[in-house]
Structure formats: C-alpha cells, structure tokens
Amino acid sequence: MGNSDRRSHSLLHLDNLPFNLHRYLVGQPRFGRYFPFIQGELPGPFPRPSCMVK
C-alpha cells in the first residue's frame, strides 16, 4: 500500500501519438475460434513507444 514514483511515466507524450492514433482509427481486433473470441489487436505498422514499454 504505497505510492510509486510516477514522474518518469508520462501518459501524455508526443511519442505515443502515432501508435495511439493508428490503434484508435484503423486498429483491427484479432479474432479467435474459441471463447472469448477477441484476443487483443492485430499488430500495427508503428512500434510501441519506448515510454510505454517500461
């Protein structure tokens, strides 16, 4: 029950913009044959920003 230091994590950063715009506007779901049928998203052309990988 503590508070972690979040000064190094930025949610609003320009490096996130291309990745997130692609996901929101043209991202497609990855369908499976078994329940729960939707298994995340298909990988897009933009790599995940380094500030989100930590």
C-alpha positions in Angstrom: 0.0 0.0 0.0 2.4 2.6 -1.2 2.7 5.3 -3.7 5.1 4.6 -6.5 7.0 7.5 -8.1 5.3 8.2 -11.4 7.3 11.2 -12.5 9.2 9.1 -15.0 6.0 7.7 -16.6 4.2 10.1 -19.0 0.8 9.3 -20.3 0.6 12.4 -22.5 3.7 12.4 -24.7 4.1 13.0 -28.4 5.9 9.7 -28.9 2.6 8.0 -28.1 0.6 9.9 -30.8 1.3 7.8 -33.9 0.9 4.5 -32.1 -2.4 5.5 -30.4 -3.9 7.2 -33.5 -3.4 4.1 -35.5 -4.9 1.9 -32.8 -8.0 4.1 -32.3 -8.7 4.9 -36.0 -7.7 1.8 -38.0 -6.8 -0.8 -35.4 -8.4 -4.2 -36.0 -9.3 -6.9 -33.5 -7.7 -10.3 -33.6 -10.4 -12.9 -33.6 -10.0 -16.4 -32.3 -12.0 -19.6 -32.7 -12.7 -20.1 -29.0 -14.2 -18.0 -26.2 -13.6 -15.1 -25.6 -13.2 -14.8 -29.4 -11.5 -11.4 -29.3 -7.9 -11.8 -28.4 -6.5 -8.3 -28.5 -5.5 -6.3 -31.5 -3.5 -7.1 -34.6 0.0 -5.6 -34.6 0.2 -2.3 -36.5 2.9 -0.6 -38.5 4.1 1.5 -35.6 6.3 0.1 -32.8 5.2 0.7 -29.3 6.8 3.9 -27.9 9.7 3.4 -25.5 7.9 5.4 -22.8 5.1 2.8 -22.8 7.3 -0.3 -22.7 8.6 0.1 -19.1 
